[in-house]
Amino acid sequence: MNQDLMRAAQAKSNIADVTGLSNPNIPGILFLVSFVVTLGWMGDTAFALIGSLLQIKDSAAYQFALALLAFCLVISVGWLRWRIAQHKHMKLKIQADDVEPHAGMVLFLSSINNKKCIECLKAYDWTVLNTERFSWKICQRGMEAHKSRLNTVWVICSPESGEQYAWFEGMFHELYPNIAFIRCDVRSFEDISGITDALEGIFSDLPQNIDESDVVIDVTSGQKPASIAGMMVSLVNTNRQVQYVQTNAPFSVNTYTYQIKTMGKGIVTQ
């Protein structure tokens, strides 16, 4: 997977942090001023060295000519780079692949609104899982793809689905007794900022035996903002993955890889 643009963005962010431009404060400003002063000092020294090597006697006229020549050369190179950049555009390619088993999984728990299904849950009748269009069935299909390695599942709940979490945990703990279920509450599945914070909180506090590359975010359940947040969080780095469970047969579980390329103008893409 080509991550050149992601690495470039990370490099720009790192440069901004180092120079103090991302969060200006007194130490950052002092560092930036020191950097500019020492850079100018180095330039003056290099200029004097070139003059010495060329045995320039009339320093004022010749040094001005040399400085003007260097400036014009830099401007020409910059203009050429600008023209080349204008003749490029971006191509995004996304490919769906079968998901590989992971040790950790994050899912969004949808609330059950069907009255008959709720009555079954209240009676601890877990056969409701096989009821047509029972939304938690998607969670099971997503987990089945990882059952050979899965040991931790983070369940993000809205206030509505949070009231039903005990039923979910009771049902799925019977199906997967070796999996630890961890509840995470958000204010709303419409609150994309809160969902993003919850996901980042999960990734920042992973168990010692699990790293980011071994956690997959299932974006099938929940509402659309939750799916968007899951996709956005997965783009932070190449270690994070998302999966989607097809809602119709054959109910495949796919993960998505993306490729960003800089293409020359006039190249036909498919």
Residue, then its C-alpha position, 0 to 999 in steps of 0.5 A: m500500500n502506497q503511503d507516500l502522502m501520509r508520510a509526507a503529511q506526517a513529516k510536515s507535522n513533525i517539522a512544524d512541531v520541531t520549529g515551533l510553528s504548530n504551537p508558538n510559545i517562548p521556547g519555540i520562538l527562541f528556537l526558530v529565531s536561533f535557527v534563522v540567525t545561525l542559518g544566515w550566519m552559515g550562508d554568510t560564511a559559505f558566501a565568503l568561502i566561495g568569494s575566497l575560492l574564486q579570488i574575488k577582489d572587488s567584494a561589493a560588486y562581485q558578491f552582489a552579482l554572485a548573490l543575484l545569480a544564486f537567487c535567480l537560480v533558486i527562483s527558477v528551480g522553484w518555478l519549475r517545481w511549481r509547474i510540475a506540481q500543477h500538472k499532477h493530480m491525485k488518484l485514490k484507489i480502494q480495494a476490498d479484501d477478506v479480513e485476517p483474524h485479529a486479537g482485538m475488535v471494536l464494534f458499535l452496538s445498535s439498539i434493539n427496537n423490535k418489541k418481540c425481540i426485546e421480550c425475548l431478551k428480557a426472557y434471556d432467550w438467546t435464540v432471538l439472535n437468529t431472528e430475521r433482521f436482528s441487528w446483533k447478528i451482524c456483530q456475531r458475523g463480524m466476530e466469527a471472522h476472528k474467532s481463531r484469535l479474538n480475545t478482546v472486544w470493545v463495545i461502543c454504546s449509545p445511551e439507547s443501546g447502553e441500556q441493553y448492553a447487559w443482554f448483549e454481554g450475556m448472549f455473546h459471553e455464552l457464545y464466546p466464553n474466552i473473549a473479554f467484552i469492554r463497554c465504552d459509552v458515548r453521548s450519541f452515535e451522532d456525536i462524531s467527535g465523541i466517537t472519535d475520542a472514544l476510539e482514540g482512547i481505546f487505541s491509547d490504552l490497549p492491553q500489553n499483548i495487543d498493538e494497533s495492528d491487531v485491532v480492527i474497527d467494525v463499522t457495520s453497526g451503529q449510525k452513519p456518523a459512527s462508521i465515518a468516525g471509524m473510517m477516519v480514525s483508521l486513516v491515522n496510520t497504516n496499522r489501523q484497519v476497519q471491516y464491514v460485514q455484508t448485510n446480504a448473502p454471502f455476508s462476507v467480512n471485508t477490510y479495505t486498503y487504500q492507495i494514494k498516487t500522484m498521477g501525471k496530467g493526461i493519464v487516464t485512470q480507471 
